[in-house]
Amino acid sequence: MDYSVWRVALLGLLAGVVGTGLGGLIIARVGQPSKKVLSFVLGFSAGVMLAMIFVDLLPESLHIGGATNTFFGLLLGIMLLLLLDFVVPHQHVAGGEEQRARYLRLSILLSLGIALHNLPEGLAIGTGYAASQARGWRLMMATLLHNIPEGMAMAGPMVAAGIASMRVAAAAVVAGLPEGIGALLGVLIGGVSTATLAISSSFAAGAMLYIVFDELIPEAQENAEGHSGTFGGVLGVAVGVAMLYYL
C-alpha cells in the first residue's frame, strides 16, 4: 500500500482516538462521585447518547439508506445487545463490589456501542478521501469534533466504577481505534454502498438505544437524589444536540 493509503488510515485513527479520548477525559476529571453526582453523570451520558441516536445516526441512516435498511440495522443492534444480556446477565444489587462490577460491565457494553459507531464513520472518511482529498480532510475534522460527546457518554459509567481518570481516557481512545480501521477499508475499497453505511449506522444506534433504556436511565434514577438523574439526562440531550449541530 502506498503512502496516501496509510495517511488516510492515520487520519481516521486521529479522528477516533483524539475525539473520544478528549470527551472521556473531560468527564473523567469529575473523579469519584457522590450518589447525586453519579446519578447526574449517568443521566448525562444517557442524554448525550439519545442525542447521537436521534439527531445523527438514525436521520443519517434514513437519508442515505431508506427506512428498510435503517429498521433492519436498528433491529440487529438491539438484538446483539439483548443477546449479550443473556450471555452476561446482570444484577441490580446496591452497594460494594457488586455495584462496581455492574458499572464495569456497563462500561464494556457502552464501549462496544461506541466502537460499532466509529467503524462506519471511518468508512465515510476513507471513501470521502478516495473521492477528494479536501473532502476527506473536512470529514476527518468534523468527525473528530463529533466524537467528543461520544467519549463523554462512554466515560460516565467508568467514573461511576471508580476507574482512574487516565484509564478512562485510555479506554475512550481504544474505542476510537475502529475509526482508523474503517478509514483504511474505505480508501482501499474506494466506495462503500449506501445500504452498508445505513445499516452500520442504525446498527450502532440500536445497540446504544438498548444500553440507554436497559442500563443508563435505570441506574441514573436508582441513584438519584431529587431530580438529579432527570436533570442530567435533559442537560445531556441539550449538550449533545448543541455539539452535534455546531461542531
C-alpha positions in Angstrom: 0.0 0.0 0.0 1.3 3.5 -0.8 1.8 6.4 1.5 -1.6 8.0 0.8 -3.4 4.9 2.0 -1.6 4.9 5.3 -2.1 8.6 5.6 -5.9 8.2 5.3 -5.8 5.4 7.9 -3.9 7.7 10.2 -6.5 10.5 9.7 -9.3 8.1 10.6 -7.3 6.9 13.6 -6.8 10.5 14.8 -10.4 11.4 14.4 -11.4 8.4 16.5 -8.8 8.4 19.3 -8.5 12.1 19.8 -12.2 12.8 19.7 -13.4 10.1 22.0 -10.3 10.3 24.2 -10.8 14.1 24.8 -14.5 13.5 25.6 -13.6 10.7 28.0 -11.0 12.9 29.7 -13.5 15.7 30.2 -15.9 13.6 32.2 -13.1 11.6 33.9 -12.0 14.8 35.7 -15.1 14.6 37.8 -13.3 11.9 39.9 -15.0 9.6 42.4 -18.6 11.0 42.5 -21.3 11.1 45.3 -24.6 9.4 44.6 -26.1 12.6 43.4 -23.2 13.4 41.1 -23.2 9.8 39.9 -26.9 9.9 39.1 -26.3 13.2 37.2 -23.3 11.8 35.2 -25.2 8.6 34.2 -28.2 10.6 33.2 -26.0 13.0 31.3 -24.4 10.0 29.4 -27.9 8.7 28.5 -28.9 12.1 27.3 -25.8 12.5 25.1 -26.4 9.1 23.6 -30.0 9.8 22.9 -29.0 13.0 21.1 -26.5 11.0 19.0 -29.1 8.4 18.1 -32.0 10.7 17.1 -30.1 13.7 15.8 -27.2 12.0 14.0 -27.3 8.2 13.5 -30.9 7.4 12.6 -31.5 10.6 10.4 -28.3 9.9 8.5 -29.2 6.2 8.0 -32.7 7.2 6.8 -31.2 9.8 4.5 -28.7 7.5 2.8 -30.3 4.1 3.0 -34.0 4.5 3.5 -36.4 3.1 6.1 -35.9 -0.6 5.3 -32.2 -0.6 5.8 -32.5 1.6 8.8 -35.0 -0.6 10.5 -33.0 -3.7 9.7 -29.8 -2.3 11.2 -31.6 -0.9 14.2 -33.2 -4.3 15.0 -29.8 -6.1 14.6 -28.2 -3.7 17.0 -30.9 -4.2 19.6 -30.8 -8.0 19.2 -27.0 -8.0 19.6 -27.2 -6.2 23.0 -30.1 -8.4 24.0 -28.0 -11.5 23.3 -25.1 -10.1 25.3 -27.6 -9.5 28.2 -28.4 -13.2 28.2 -24.8 -14.2 27.9 -23.6 -11.8 30.6 -26.5 -11.4 32.9 -26.6 -8.5 35.3 -28.0 -8.0 38.8 -29.3 -4.7 40.1 -27.9 -5.0 43.6 -26.9 -1.9 45.5 -23.5 -1.3 47.2 -20.0 -2.7 47.4 -18.0 -4.6 44.8 -21.2 -5.9 43.1 -22.2 -2.4 42.2 -18.8 -1.6 40.9 -18.9 -4.8 38.8 -22.2 -3.6 37.3 -20.7 -0.3 36.2 -17.7 -2.1 34.8 -20.0 -4.4 32.8 -22.0 -1.3 31.6 -18.7 0.3 30.6 -17.9 -2.7 28.4 -21.3 -2.6 26.7 -21.1 1.1 26.1 -17.6 0.9 24.7 -18.8 -1.7 22.3 -21.6 0.5 21.1 -19.3 3.5 20.6 -16.8 1.2 18.7 -19.6 0.0 16.5 -20.4 3.6 15.7 -16.9 4.5 14.9 -16.4 1.9 12.2 -18.9 3.3 9.7 -17.6 6.8 10.5 -14.1 5.6 9.5 -15.6 4.1 6.3 -17.1 7.5 5.5 -13.7 9.3 5.9 -11.9 6.7 3.8 -14.4 6.8 0.9 -14.6 10.6 1.1 -10.8 10.8 0.8 -10.9 8.4 -2.1 -13.3 10.8 -3.9 -11.4 14.0 -2.9 -8.5 14.8 -0.6 -10.2 18.1 0.5 -13.5 16.2 1.3 -11.6 13.6 3.3 -9.9 16.3 5.4 -13.3 18.0 6.1 -14.8 14.7 7.1 -11.9 13.9 9.4 -12.1 17.2 11.3 -15.9 17.1 11.5 -15.8 13.5 12.8 -13.1 14.3 15.4 -15.2 17.1 16.9 -18.3 14.9 16.6 -16.6 12.1 18.6 -16.2 14.3 21.7 -19.7 13.8 23.0 -19.3 10.0 22.4 -16.3 9.9 24.7 -18.2 11.9 27.3 -21.1 9.4 27.2 -18.8 6.5 27.5 -16.9 7.9 30.5 -19.9 8.2 32.8 -20.2 4.5 33.9 -16.4 4.3 34.2 -16.3 7.2 36.5 -19.1 5.5 38.5 -16.9 2.4 38.8 -14.1 4.4 40.3 -11.7 4.0 37.4 -8.8 6.4 37.3 -9.2 9.3 35.0 -6.3 8.4 32.7 -7.6 4.9 32.4 -11.0 6.3 31.4 -9.4 8.4 28.8 -7.3 5.5 27.6 -10.4 3.3 27.2 -12.1 6.1 25.2 -9.0 6.2 23.0 -9.3 2.4 22.4 -13.0 2.7 21.4 -11.8 5.2 18.7 -9.5 2.7 17.1 -12.1 1.1 14.8 -12.3 4.5 13.0 -8.8 4.1 11.7 -9.7 0.5 10.5 -12.8 1.8 8.8 -10.9 4.6 7.1 -8.3 2.1 5.8 -11.0 -0.2 4.5 -12.9 2.8 2.9 -10.0 4.1 1.0 -8.9 0.6 -0.2 -12.4 -0.2 -1.4 -12.8 3.2 -2.9 -16.6 3.2 -2.2 -19.0 1.6 0.1 -22.6 1.1 -0.7 -25.2 3.4 0.9 -27.0 0.4 2.2 -23.9 -0.8 4.1 -23.3 2.6 5.6 -27.0 3.0 6.6 -27.2 -0.4 8.2 -23.9 0.1 10.0 -25.1 3.5 11.4 -28.5 2.2 12.5 -26.9 -1.0 13.9 -24.9 1.2 16.2 -28.0 3.3 17.1 -29.9 0.1 18.1 -27.0 -1.1 20.3 -26.8 2.4 22.0 -30.6 2.6 22.4 -30.7 -0.7 24.2 -27.9 0.4 26.6 -29.7 3.7 27.3 -33.0 2.2 28.3 -31.8 -1.0 29.9 -28.8 0.3 31.8 -28.1 4.1 31.9 -31.5 5.5 32.7 -32.4 2.9 35.3 -29.1 3.3 37.0 -29.4 7.1 36.9 -32.8 7.0 38.6 -31.8 4.3 41.1 -29.0 6.6 42.4 -31.0 9.8 42.1 -31.4 12.3 44.9 -34.3 14.5 44.0 -34.3 15.1 40.2 -30.5 14.7 39.7 -30.8 11.8 37.1 -33.6 13.7 35.2 -31.6 16.9 35.2 -28.5 15.1 34.0 -30.5 13.4 31.2 -32.1 16.7 30.0 -28.8 18.5 30.1 -27.1 15.6 28.2 -29.6 15.8 25.4 -29.2 19.6 25.2 -25.4 19.4 25.2 -25.4 16.5 22.7 -27.7 18.3 20.3 -25.7 21.5 20.5 -22.3 19.8 20.0 -23.6 17.7 17.1 -25.2 20.7 15.4 -22.5 23.3 16.0 -19.4 21.1 15.8 
